[in-house]
C-alpha cells in the first residue's frame, strides 16, 4: 500500500470523526465546497512556489495539494481507486489524443 493509499484510507475514516478531534474531520464537516476551496488555495500556493523555483517549498506545497485533493475527493465520495483507474484507462494514450477523445 502506498502512502497515498494509506492517507486516503485515513481521510475516509475521519469522515465520521468529531470535527474537534481532527483537522480532516473539521474540513469534511464544512462540506465539499469548503474542501474544494481549500484545495484551490493549496494549488495556488504550489504554483507560486513552482514559479519562484524553491524546490523545498514546492515539495511541501505539493504534499499539501495531494492531501487536500484527497479530502476534496472524499467529500464527494470519489475514491483514490477511481482516480487511479481513470489514469490507468488513459495510460498509453498521448495527451493530445486523450483530449480530442473528450470532445
BELWONOR-V50720 format. One record per pair of residues at least 4 apart in sequence whose ideal C-beta (glycine too) atoms are under 7 Angstrom apart, sorted by the first residue. I is the first residue (numbers start at 0). J is the second residue. D is the distance in Angstrom with one decimal. If there is no record, write none. Layout:
[[I/J/D] [I/J/D]]
//
This chain:
[[0/4/4.6] [0/5/5.7] [2/6/6.2] [3/7/6.3] [3/65/6.7] [3/79/6.3] [4/8/6.5] [4/79/6.3] [5/9/6.5] [6/10/6.3] [6/66/6.7] [6/69/5.9] [7/11/6.3] [7/69/5.2] [7/79/4.0] [8/12/6.4] [9/13/6.4] [10/23/5.5] [10/69/5.2] [10/70/5.7] [10/73/4.8] [11/73/5.9] [13/21/5.0] [13/23/4.1] [13/24/4.6] [13/27/6.6] [14/27/5.7] [14/73/6.5] [16/20/5.7] [16/21/4.9] [16/24/3.9] [17/24/6.3] [18/24/4.8] [18/25/4.2] [18/28/4.2] [20/24/6.4] [21/25/6.5] [22/26/6.5] [23/27/6.3] [23/70/6.2] [24/28/6.1] [25/29/6.9] [26/33/6.7] [26/34/5.6] [26/37/6.3] [26/70/5.4] [27/34/6.8] [27/70/6.7] [27/73/6.7] [27/74/5.7] [29/33/3.6] [30/74/6.9] [31/35/6.1] [31/74/4.0] [31/75/5.3] [32/36/6.4] [33/37/6.4] [34/38/6.4] [34/70/5.1] [34/71/4.4] [34/74/4.2] [35/39/6.4] [35/71/5.3] [36/40/6.6] [37/41/6.5] [37/67/5.3] [38/42/6.2] [38/67/4.2] [38/68/5.7] [38/71/4.5] [39/43/6.5] [40/44/6.6] [41/45/6.5] [41/60/6.7] [41/63/4.5] [41/64/4.8] [41/67/4.7] [42/46/6.5] [42/64/5.5] [43/47/6.5] [44/48/6.6] [44/60/4.8] [45/49/6.3] [45/57/6.5] [45/60/4.0] [45/61/5.6] [45/64/5.0] [46/50/6.5] [47/51/6.3] [48/53/5.4] [48/56/4.3] [48/57/4.1] [48/60/4.9] [49/57/5.4] [53/57/6.0] [54/58/6.2] [55/59/6.6] [56/60/6.1] [57/61/6.0] [58/62/6.7] [59/63/6.7] [60/64/6.4] [61/65/6.5] [62/66/6.5] [63/67/6.1] [64/68/6.1] [65/69/6.6] [66/70/6.5] [67/71/6.2] [68/72/6.3] [69/73/6.2] [69/79/6.5] [70/74/6.4] [71/75/7.0] [72/77/4.2] [72/79/7.0] [72/82/6.8] [77/81/5.6] [77/82/6.9] [79/83/6.1] [80/84/6.2] [81/85/6.6] [82/86/6.6] [83/87/6.4] [84/88/6.4] [85/89/6.6] [86/90/6.6] [89/97/5.5] [92/96/5.3] [92/97/4.6] [93/97/6.7] [94/98/6.3] [95/99/6.3] [96/100/6.4]]
//
